Amino acid sequence: MALNYVWIAFLLIGFVVGIIKAIFLGQSGLLADMLTALFDAAKNGFEISLGLTGIMTLWLGIMKVGERAGVISVFAKAVSPLFRVLFKGVPKDSPAYGSVMMNLSANMLGLDNAATPLGLNAMKELQELNPEKQQASDSQIMFLVLNTAGITLIPTSVIAMRQTIALEQHVTGFNAADIFLPTLIATFIAFVSGIIIVSIYQRINIFKLPVLLFIGGFCGLIALLHFSLSQMPADQVNKTIGAIGSGVILSIIILFVSAGAIKKQNVFDNFIEGAKEGFNVAIRIIPYLIAMLAAISVFRASGCMDYVVQGIANVVAACGLNTDFVPTLPIALMKPLSGSGARGLMVDVMKHYGVASFQGKLAAIIQGSTETTFYVLAVYFGSVGIKNTRHALVCGLIADAMGLIGAIVVGYIFFWHK
């Protein structure tokens, strides 16, 4: 029901503000702009779904190969001690654990839409365990929040865009991967915050050894990565991070195929069987995606987003705090609504202030450390027919907020100079 109210609010608030501006402020062209934005959103929603078909087909095919070869079950057993604490109602040896881990791993590598089919597959397997098919289960809510607040180990796409803009601006000695560690820390804050807030709602005791070992181990990993990368030249850092991300993905694919071949399975037929599901999933998510993008477009085109940002800026200034981060707030507010919209705003900040500026670096950290919560909520739950999302939206937005605060604080620690 929460998503229903949010959707209605976006449309009605945007429409009312547009009417007021058109009648009392003489902005007669605004309503036409809002209508154009609405139609463009519908078109974009369809194109995004269509664009996901190929990658969904590929990954669902690969996942079917891994499932038939038994590799997914091995992954599931490896993470089950941690996941058994976090995911209520999921059996000990459920293959859903492996699918959840694959999705979170894809998010760690900053693969954006490539993680979507893995997440949809995980949601489908969790839905099979759900006794109330139209209401989100505790485990599905935990998965969605961990997905939206997922740890980003390598913000691949953000680093690539920074490098491109740096070349356009002729920035010398630029390290496009210098946001790697700040992004990792900010996403880790969001991830842990997501675990905590969902655990409070669902009364899960997270003070258990598997959870504590995970948190402690990841803190150790952050320290190790920081030490290792600090010893490398700037140009080598970019190549190393790219090689790690690409190598992990290719290794997973080769592992699945090799395991199937060793077990003398018909790997090709297994791939085709899984790949056939890709098109069907893409078709199912179209109405949910278009509905959400349409409401967001009306709210944004009416100027309501600008009012929210300016209000926050005024509050920050009134508190006597530094306001250098304010130009990046539109990215933070847009990211839960639209990944492509936030990406465009990030590029705009980098081009206006400079890719090597504090604002440019903070924009990259925010883009890499928050997730499209409304998109994920609409697509993931919509793909399995869930209508009652319960506390998923609230928990997801709280995790996003903690990730944003973490990103701003970390950005000031690493990059801000008086």
N, C-alpha and C positions, 0 to 999 in steps of 0.2 A: 504493500500500500504506500510505502514511503516514496517509491519511484513514481507512483501515480500522482501524488501531490506535488512533487518536484516538477514533473513534466507540465502539469497544469499551471503551476506558478510561473515557470519560464515563459510560457505562451501568454498568459494573461497580463503579467507585469510588463512584458515587452510591448504588448499591444496597447495597453493603457498609456504607457510612457510615450509611445509613438503618436497616439491620438492627441495627447496633451501638447506635444511639441508641434504637431501639424496645425492645431487650431490656435494655440495661444502664442507660439513662438515663430510662427510663419514658416516652419520647415515643411513645406508642402510636399517636397520630394522624398521625405523620409519614409512614408508609407510604401511608396513604390520600391524604394531600396530594400525595405523589410520583406516585401513580397518576392523580390528577386532573390534575396538571401534564402528565403524559405524554399523556393523552387530549386535553387542551386544546391541546397542541403539534401534535398531528395535525390537529385542527380548524383551528388558526391557519395551519398550512402550506398546507392546501387553500384557505383564504380568501385568503391572500397570493397564491397562484398565480392564483386566480380574479380577484382585484383587479388583477393585472398584465395580465390578458388585454386589457382595453381600451386601456391605454397601449402595450402591445406591438403591438396591431393598428394603432394610429395611427402609431407611429414606424416600424414595418416597412413600412407603406404609403408613408410619406413617403420612406423610404430607397430604396424601389424607384423612386419617381418621380425622385429625384436620381440614381440609378444609370443609369436609362434616358436621362436628359437629359445625362449625361456630367459632371455636377458633381462626383460622388464621385471620378471619375478625376482631375479637376483638383486636388481636395484631396489625393489620393494623391501626385500629382507634387510638390505643394508641400512635403509633409513627408517625401518619400522620402529626401532626403540624410541626415536624422537617423535615420529608421527603418531604412534599409539598414545602418547601423552596429549598431543594437540588435536587429533581428529577423533571426536567422540562417535561411537557407533560404527567405526570401520573395522572389520575383522583383521586379525593379526597378519595373515598372509594375503591380503587383498591386493590384486594387481593395480588398484587405484593408487597405491603408494608410489609405485614406479612411474606412473603417468604424471602424478603431481610433482615428483622430483624432476622429471624431464622438463616440465613446463617452467619450474622455478630456475632450473639450470639455464634454459634458453633466455630467460629474463636477466639472469646474471651476466650473460654474454652480450646484453644490450641488443638483442636481435629484433626488437619491435614486433612487427606482424608475424615473424617466423615463429614466435612463441604462442600465437593464438591457436593454431590447430592442436597443439599439444595441450593447451589449457581446455579447449573444447572436448578433447578426448577424455581428459581427467574428470571434467564435469559430468560427462556422460556416464562414466564408471561410478562416480559418486551418486548419480541419480538412480542407478540400478539398486543401490543400497538404501535409497530414501523411501520410507514407508508412506509418506504423504507427498505425492508426485507434484502437486501444485504449490507446495510450500518448501522453502529452502531449509535443508537440514543443517544441523550444527556444523557438520564436517564441510558442507558446501560453503557455508559462510566463512569458516576459517580459511578454506582454500582461496576464496575470492579476495579476502582481505590480505592474505599473504601474497597473492598475485599482484594486487594493486600497490602493495607496499614492498614489492620484491627487491631483494638486494641486487644492485647492479655492479658486477665485478669489473666489467669492461664496457663503458658506454660507447660502443663501436660507432654507431651512426652519428652521435654528437661529435666525436673526435674527427670523423671524416669531414663533417660540415665546417668545423673550426679550421681545419687545414685548408679547405677550399677558400674560405673567406680570407684567411691570412695571406694566401697567394694573391688574391684580388687586391688586398690592401698593401701588398709589398712589405709585409712585416718580416724583418730579418731576425734570425735566432729564435724563432717562435717554436714553442713546444706545445703542440695541439693536445697532448696527453697529460698536461699538467693538472687537469681537473680530475684525473683518474682517482687519486686517493681521496680528495674531498667528496667526490660523488659516492664512492664506496662507503665512507663514513656516514654520510647523510642518509643513504638508503638503508644502512644497517640500523640507524636510529629509527627510521620509519618501520622497518621490519619487526624489530623488537617491540616497538610501540603497538603495532598491529596485533602481535601475539598477546601482549598484556591486556589490551582493551577487549579483545574477543574472549580471552580467558575470564575476565571479570564478568562479562555478560553470561557466559556459559558455565561459570563456576568451575573452571579447570585449575587444578593445582599445578602450576608450572615450576614450582621449586623442587624439581626432581632431577636426578643425575643426568639423564639424556639432554634435557634442555640446558642445564648449566654447563655441560660439556660443550654443547654446540656454541653457546654464547662465548664461553672462554676460548674455545678453539678458533672462532672467527676473529676475535680480538687479536689472537696470536698471529693469524694469517694476515691481518691488516698490518701489524708491525713488521712481519717478514717481508711483505710486498713493498712496504715503504723503504725498508733498508735495501732491498735488492735493486729497486728501480732508481734509488738515489745514487747508486754507484755507476749508473749508465749515462752516456751522453744523451742529450735531448733527442737527437734524431733516431738513436737506437731504441729509445723507449717506445716511440710510435710503432716501429717495426715489430718489437717484441710483443706488445699488447695485441697487435693485429694477428701476429702468428699464433699466439695463444688461443685467441677466439676461433680463428679458422681451423686450427689443428684439433681443438676439442670437438667441434662439430663434425668434421670429416672422420675423426676417430670413432665417434659414436656410430656413424653410418656404416663404416667398414666393419666395426665390431658386430653390428646386427647382421649384416650380410654374411660375414665369415661364420658366425655362430650357426646361422641357418644352413650354410653350405656344409659345415662339419657334421651337422645332424642329418644331412642328406635330404633336406626338405626342398620343395619346389619354391625357391625364394621369389622368383619372378611372379608366380601365381599368388603368393601371399601378399606381395606388394600391390598387385592389381586389386586384390580383394579389399585391402585397406584403402587404397586410393579412390575407389568408387564412392566411398563415404564422403570424400572431400566436397564434391559438387552438391550433394544433398545438404550438407551442413551449411555451405555458403548460401544456398537458397533459403534455408530456415531463418537465418539471422537478418535477412534483408529488411523485413518490416520493423523489427526492433531497432535496428541501426538507424533507419530513416526517421523513425519517430523521435528518437533522441536528438539526432543532428538537426532536425527541423525546429524543435523547441529551442535548442541552444542558439541557432542562427537568428531567430527572432529576438531573443534576449540580447544578444550581442549587437545586432544591427540597430536596435533602438537606442543604444548608448548606455544601457544599464551597467554594463561591465565597467565602463569608464567612471561612472559615479561611484561604484564600489571601490575602485582603486584610489580615486581621489579622496574618498572618505577615510580610507586606511592611512593615506599619506598625511592627512590633516591630524589624525589622532597621534601618529608617530611624532610629528613635529611638535605637537602640543606637549608631549611627554619629554621633550628635550633630547630625543634620541637622534642619532645620525640617520639621515634620509637617503644616503647614496644608493641604498638597495631598492628604493621605491620604483625606479624605472623597470625593474625586473618583475614586479608584482603581477602585471597582466599575464605573464607566462605561467606563474603559479596558479592564478585563478582560472586560466584557460585550460591547463593541462588535464584536470579531472573531467573536463567537458569534451575536449577535442585535441588529440595528439597532433594532427596536422596544423591546427590553428595555433597551438602552443609553439610548434616548430617554426612557423612563420614569424611569430612574435619574437622568438629567440634570435632568428636571423636579423630581424629589424633592429633589435638592441645592439647586436654585434656590429652591424654596419653603421649605426648612428654614433655609438660611443667608441667603437674600435674593438676588434676581437681580443686584443691584449689588455683592454681596460678592466677595471674592477667589475663594472657592470656587465661587460661581455663575458667574463669568466663566471660570474655568479649566475648569469642567464644559462650558461651551459650546465652548471651544477644542478640548477633547479630543473632544467629540461631532462637531465639524466637521472634525477632522484625522485621524481613523482610519476604517477601513472594516471591513465585515462579511466578513472573510477567509473564514471557514468557509462562510458563505452563498454568497459568490461562487464559491468553489471547487466546492461541491456543485452549484450551479445551472449555472454556465458549462460545467464539464467534463461534468456529467450531461446537458446538452442535446445534446451531440455524442457521447455514449457512451464517454467516456474513463474508464478504470478505474485506470490507473497514472499517478498525478500527479507521479511523480519528486520533484524538489526544490522544487516549487511551494509547498507548505505551509510548509516551513522558510524559504524566502526571503520569503514573504508575511508571516510572523510576525515575522521580523527587521525588515522594513521598518515593520511596525506598532509594534514596540518603539522603534525610532528616532524614529518620529513622536510616540509618547507622551512620550519623554524630551524631544524638541524642544518639544512643547506645554507641558510643565511648566516648562522653563527659560524659554521665551518668556513664559509666564504670569507668572512671578516678575519678569521684567525689566519687563513692561508694567504690572502691576497690584498687585504685592505691596508693602505698606507696613508697616513695623514699628510 
